[in-house]
Amino acid sequence: MRTDTVEIYSDQSNAAVLRHPQRKFPGVLIQGDSLHAICRQADDILADVDSLRGTGAYDDLNDLRNRLWDYLIHCKVVLGEHGIPLPFSENTRF
């Protein structure tokens, strides 16, 4: 872990906009519990459209879902490496 200065453009709850010093453009900070809820919602939507399996729309949605889960998995690994508890229960739905 390191400490650095970031530019904060908005500190709106669950949608803070900030710029990391090594980045040209700002990004949105999504809290871990919110990201977990979004991932679970993507899982549910994908299950609801299972009849579209094999179509471009289904594949695109599955890719989106997988990218969200990649962010969440990365977040969980980093928190674990630093001994920080998860801000959500693995069994909790959104």
N, C-alpha and C positions, 0 to 999 in steps of 0.2 A: 504494500500500500504506500501511496505517496500523497502528499498534500499539494494542491496547486490552486491557482485562482481561475475561476470561470466567470464569464460575463452572464449575468442573469437578466433576461429581458422581461420575463414574467414568472412569478412564483405561484401561479394559479394551481390550486390543489389538483393533483393527478394530471397536470398538463404544463409543468414548468418548462419554459423555453430558455435554453442556455447555450453558450458557445464554449466549447473546450478550447484551450489555448492552441492546440495543434490543428484545429479545424477551421476552415474558412467560413463556414456557415453554421448558424445555430441549429440545435436539434431539440426534440421534445423528450423530456424525462418522464417515463412511465413507471410508476411505482410497481414493485414486484407483485403485490397483491392484485393490482389492476391488470397487469400483464397475465397473471395466472387466470383471472376471470375471462379475459379476452381469448386465451388459448382454449379454455374449456368451452366457451361459446362457439369457437371455430370448430371444435370437435363435434358439438351437437348439430351445428348446421350441416357439416359434412355428412353426418349420419342421416340427417333428414333428406338429403338429396342423393342418397345411395343409388336411386334409380337412374341417375345420370352418369353412373360409373362408366368410364371409357370415353366420355365426351371431353372436348376441350374445356368446357366450363367446369366440369368436375376436376379435371387435372389442374386447372388454374387455382381453384379453391383449395385443393390439397397442397399445392405448392405454397400458397399463402399461409395455410395452417402450419405447415412444416417450418416455414421461416419464423413464424411467431414462436413456435416451440423451441427452435434453436436459440432464440434470444432468451427465453425463460430458462432453458437448461444452462446456458452460459451464466446467467444471473445466479442460479442455484449453486453452480460450481464455485463461482467467485465468493459468494457469501460463505459457503462451507470452508473454503480455504482460509477465510479470515475469522472463522468462529462466530459468524453472525447468524442468528436463527432466521428461518424463513418467515416472512410476514403473512403466511397463509398456511392452511392445512392442506396436505396433498389430497385428502379425501373430500375437501369442501368444494361444492359446486358454487358457481357465481350467484 
